[in-house]
Amino acid sequence: MRTIAMVLSVCAFAVQVWADTPATSSMPSTSLTSSTDASAVAAIRQLGQDMGDAMVHVDFDTIDKMFGDDWISVGTSGNVFTKQSLLNDIKIGKKRLTWFELHPIDVQVFGDTAIAQGKVAEKRMIDGKETYMELVYADILRKRDGRWVVVQSMGTKIR
C-alpha cells in the first residue's frame, strides 16, 4: 500500500525550499529560515529508520506513537488515508512491509515543524503477493511533547 511508503517518508527526503517571510518594523520577525539544529535533523532521520523497522516487525504501538492523531496522506489515486486507516491496514495484515532500504533523507527544521524528503526501496506483501517498488516522499513533522511525529505525508511511486 502506498500509505506505508508515504509513512516511511519520515525516513528521507530531497527538500522543498521555503522562502523567508519578510519582517516589517511594526511586526515581529516571522522568518521561516531553516535551522541547522544537528540534533533535530539526526532525530528525524532516525525516526525514519525506526518507522521502517517498526513496520517490518509489525510493532503496532511504536507505529501508533510515530504518527500524530491528525496524520493524513493523499495517495496517487486521490484516496485520503488517515492514521486510523493506516493502523487498521497494519492490524489486519492486509498490507505488510517486509523489507525496506532508505536512501539519504534531507531534513529542514523550522522551529517545531520539519520537512523530511527522500527515497525508499521496499518490498511489501499485499493480499498475499510480494511487490517491489521505489518511492519518493515527503513528510511534514511536528514536535509534540518533546518528540517528533509525522502529521502529513505524500509520495509517489517511481519504479
C-alpha positions as CSV (number, residue, x, y, z in Angstrom):
1,M,0.0,0.0,0.0
2,R,1.3,3.4,-0.9
3,T,0.3,4.6,2.6
4,I,3.1,2.6,4.2
5,A,5.6,4.0,1.7
6,M,4.4,7.5,2.4
7,V,4.7,6.8,6.1
8,L,8.3,5.9,5.6
9,S,8.6,9.4,4.4
10,V,9.8,10.3,7.8
11,C,12.8,8.5,6.6
12,A,14.3,10.6,4.0
13,F,13.9,13.4,1.6
14,A,15.2,15.9,-1.0
15,V,14.0,19.2,0.5
16,Q,11.4,21.6,-0.7
17,V,12.7,25.2,-0.5
18,W,10.9,27.6,1.9
19,A,11.3,31.3,1.4
20,D,11.9,33.7,4.3
21,T,8.9,35.8,5.3
22,P,10.0,39.4,5.3
23,A,9.7,41.2,8.7
24,T,8.4,44.7,8.9
25,S,9.4,47.3,11.5
26,S,5.8,47.1,13.0
27,M,5.7,43.3,13.2
28,P,8.0,40.8,14.9
29,S,10.2,38.7,12.6
30,T,8.4,35.6,11.3
31,S,11.3,34.3,9.3
32,L,11.0,30.7,8.1
33,T,14.7,30.2,7.7
34,S,15.6,26.6,8.3
35,S,17.6,25.5,11.3
36,T,20.9,23.7,11.3
37,D,20.0,22.1,14.6
38,A,22.0,18.9,14.1
39,S,20.3,17.0,16.9
40,A,16.8,17.7,15.5
41,V,17.9,16.6,12.0
42,A,19.5,13.4,13.4
43,A,16.4,12.6,15.4
44,I,14.1,13.0,12.4
45,R,16.4,10.8,10.2
46,Q,16.4,8.2,13.0
47,L,12.6,8.3,13.2
48,G,12.5,7.4,9.5
49,Q,14.7,4.3,10.1
50,D,12.8,3.4,13.3
51,M,9.5,3.7,11.5
52,G,10.5,1.3,8.8
53,D,11.8,-1.1,11.4
54,A,8.6,-0.9,13.3
55,M,6.5,-1.6,10.2
56,V,8.7,-4.6,9.2
57,H,8.3,-6.0,12.8
58,V,4.6,-5.0,13.0
59,D,5.2,-3.1,16.2
60,F,1.8,-1.6,16.3
61,D,2.4,0.5,19.5
62,T,5.6,2.1,18.1
63,I,3.9,2.9,14.8
64,D,1.0,4.5,16.7
65,K,3.3,6.8,18.6
66,M,5.2,7.9,15.5
67,F,2.2,9.4,13.8
68,G,0.1,12.3,15.0
69,D,-3.6,11.5,15.6
70,D,-4.2,14.1,12.8
71,W,-1.9,12.4,10.3
72,I,-3.3,12.4,6.8
73,S,-2.0,11.4,3.4
74,V,-3.5,11.6,-0.1
75,G,-2.4,8.7,-2.3
76,T,-1.7,8.9,-6.0
77,S,-5.2,7.5,-6.6
78,G,-6.6,10.6,-4.8
79,N,-7.8,8.5,-1.8
80,V,-7.3,10.0,1.6
81,F,-5.6,7.9,4.3
82,T,-5.8,8.7,8.0
83,K,-3.8,7.4,10.9
84,Q,-6.8,5.1,11.7
85,S,-6.9,3.6,8.2
86,L,-3.1,3.1,8.3
87,L,-3.3,1.3,11.7
88,N,-6.2,-0.8,10.6
89,D,-4.4,-2.0,7.5
90,I,-1.4,-2.9,9.6
91,K,-3.6,-4.6,12.3
92,I,-5.5,-6.8,9.8
93,G,-2.3,-7.7,7.9
94,K,-3.8,-6.7,4.6
95,K,-0.6,-5.0,3.6
96,R,2.8,-5.6,5.2
97,L,6.2,-4.1,4.7
98,T,8.7,-7.0,4.6
99,W,11.9,-5.1,3.7
100,F,13.0,-1.5,3.1
101,E,16.1,0.5,2.3
102,L,16.2,4.2,2.9
103,H,18.2,6.5,0.8
104,P,19.7,9.7,2.2
105,I,17.0,11.8,3.9
106,D,17.0,15.6,3.5
107,V,15.6,17.4,6.6
108,Q,14.9,21.0,7.2
109,V,13.7,22.2,10.6
110,F,11.6,25.3,11.1
111,G,11.2,25.6,14.9
112,D,8.7,22.9,15.9
113,T,7.9,21.9,12.3
114,A,10.1,20.0,9.9
115,I,10.1,18.6,6.4
116,A,11.8,15.4,5.5
117,Q,12.2,14.2,1.9
118,G,13.8,11.2,0.5
119,K,13.6,7.9,-1.4
120,V,12.9,4.4,-0.2
121,A,13.0,1.0,-1.9
122,E,10.7,-1.6,-0.4
123,K,9.1,-5.0,-0.6
124,R,5.5,-5.5,0.6
125,M,3.1,-8.3,0.9
126,I,-0.2,-7.1,-0.5
127,D,-3.1,-9.6,-0.3
128,G,-0.5,-12.4,-0.2
129,K,1.6,-11.2,-3.2
130,E,5.1,-9.7,-2.8
131,T,5.6,-6.4,-4.6
132,Y,8.9,-4.4,-5.0
133,M,8.8,-0.6,-5.5
134,E,10.7,2.6,-5.2
135,L,9.1,5.7,-3.9
136,V,10.0,9.3,-3.3
137,Y,8.2,11.0,-0.5
138,A,8.0,14.0,1.8
139,D,6.8,14.1,5.4
140,I,5.8,17.0,7.5
141,L,6.6,16.6,11.2
142,R,5.7,18.5,14.3
143,K,7.4,18.4,17.7
144,R,4.9,17.4,20.3
145,D,5.5,16.6,23.9
146,G,9.2,16.7,23.2
147,R,9.2,14.2,20.3
148,W,8.8,14.4,16.6
149,V,5.7,12.9,15.0
150,V,4.6,12.7,11.4
151,V,1.5,14.8,10.7
152,Q,1.3,14.6,6.9
153,S,2.8,12.5,4.2
154,M,2.9,12.5,0.4
155,G,4.7,10.3,-2.1
156,T,4.7,8.7,-5.4
157,K,6.0,5.5,-6.9
158,I,8.9,6.0,-9.3
159,R,9.6,2.3,-10.0
